[in-house]
Amino acid sequence: MRLNNSNEIKIIPPIYIVLVAVFLTNFFVNLELMGRDEPINFSHFLPNIVSFVLFLLVHRVGVSFNFDGEGETLIFKNNGVFFSKFMEYRLKKAEFPKRKLANYNFTDYGVYSSITIYIKSRRRKGFKKYTFNTTFLSRKKKRELVESLKNVLDKPKAVA
C-alpha cells in the first residue's frame, strides 16, 4: 500500500507567503512609527510575534509524508514542502525489510500527529527509533497506515 499527503500539503506554501507578508508589513509599519518619534508599545510588536510563532509552527508540521508498504520493504519518508520540487531538504527517510519492524506507536495531538517506528537492529542492542510527521495525512489514510503496519506485525515470520 502506498500513501502520501500530496493533496493536503498544497496549502502550506500560500500560508508561508501570507505569514511572511504579514511579518514584513508590520515590521515596516513599526519602522515608520519609530521615525515619527511616536511611542511604541508592546502591542505594535504583537502581530510580528504572533506571525513568527505561526510561521515556526507551520514550518514544523508542514512536511510531506510518503509511505510504501508494497513488496518486501517498508519505506517511510518525510520531506519539506516549500522547495521540494527543486531539492530534498529536511529529508528523513527509513527503508528496511518488513521482518525488522518491531513495533510502532501512533500519536495524535490534534494539531500535530506522528508515527514512531521501532526497528530491530543487529549491531545495537535494543531498537532503532524513527519518528515521522503525519500531521497532514487524512484520517482515512492514517487508519490505512495503522492497518498496514498491524498486518505486517501480525503476519507469522517465515522460517529460513
N, C-alpha and C positions, 0 to 999 in steps of 0.2 A: 504494500500500500504506500502510495506517495501522498504527502500532504505539504502544502505551503500556504503562506498567507499573503500572496502577491496582490490579491484584490483588496484586502483590508488595509494594507500599508500605503496605498496610494494617497491617503490623506496626510501623511506625515510631512512631505516636502512643502505643501502650502502652509501648514501650521508653522514650520520653521520660518518661512518667509514672513508671515504675519507677525510672529513674535519678534523677529529682528527689526522689522519696520516700526513696531510699537516702541521697542527699546531705543532705537536711533532717533525717532521723532521726539520722544520725551527727553532724551539726552540733549538734543539741540535746543529744545524749548528751555531747559534748565540753564544752558549756556547763555541764552538770550536774556533770561531773568537775572543772571549774575552780572551781565554787562550793564543793566539798568540800575544797579545798586538797590534793588528791592530785596527785602528779607526773604530768605529761602528756608522753608520749613521741611520737616521730615516728609510731609505729605507730597511735596514736589518730587521726592525720590521714590515714593511708594510704587508708582507704576513701573519704574525701572526694576525695582527689586522683585515685584511680582512677575514681570515678564521674564526676568533672568531665571527665577526659580522654575517657572513653567517650561522655559527652554531646556533647562537641565533635566527636568522630569521627562519631557518628550524625547530628549536625546537618549536618556537611559532606557526607556521602554520601547522606543521606535526602531526596532530591528526586524529584519525579515527572518522567518523560520522555515526551514526545509527539513522534511523527514522522508527517508526512503527505506522501507522495510521489505522490499522485494528482493528475492534472491537469498543468498547465504549471509549477507552482511546487513547491518543496520547503519544508516548514515544520518547523523544529526548535524545541522548547520545553522548558525546564526551569522548574519551579516548586516552591516549598516545599510541605511536606506538612501540617504541623500546623494551620495556619489557612487552607488552600487553599480550603475551601468558602465562606469569608467574603470573602477578599481575595487578590489575587495579590501575594505578597511573594517576594522572592528570584527574581524573574522574569528569565529570559534567553531571548530569542526571536530567531530568524533566519528570515526569509521572503524567498526570492529565486527567480528563474527557474532552471529546470534547466540552461540553457545557461551560466550563470555559475559552476557548480560546477567548480572546477579540480582539486581533489584532496581526499582525506580520509585520516585516519590514526586507526586504532582501537587503543587501548592498554588492556591488561587486567593489573592487578597482583594479582588475587585478591580483595582487599577493596575495591578501587576500580577502576572502569573508566570510560573516557571516549572520546568520539569528537571529533576535531578536524577541522573542515572549512575548506577554503580557497576563497574566493570571488574571482573576477575582479572588479576594480574599475576603472572608467573614470577616476575622479577621482584615485586614488592609484596610484603605481607599485607593482607587486607585487600581493599578495593580502591580503584581509581574512581574519583568522583568528578562528574561534569555537570554543570548547571546551564540550561538553555532557556532563554526568554521566550515564552509563548503567549505574550500579552495580546497580540493582535490576531490570534488564532480564534476562529469562531467556536462556539460551544459544541457544535456538531463535530467539528474537526478534532477538538480536544477529546471528546468521547471516543472517536475512532482511533486516535493515537493511544489512549489508555487501553482500549480493547486489543489493539495490535500488540502492544507490549505485554499485556496479560497473556495473550495466546503464545507469545514467544517463551514466556516463563513457564507456562503450563505444559508445553509440549515435552514429552519424555526425551531425554538425551539418547542419541544413538550410540550404541556401543561400537567402538572401533576395533 
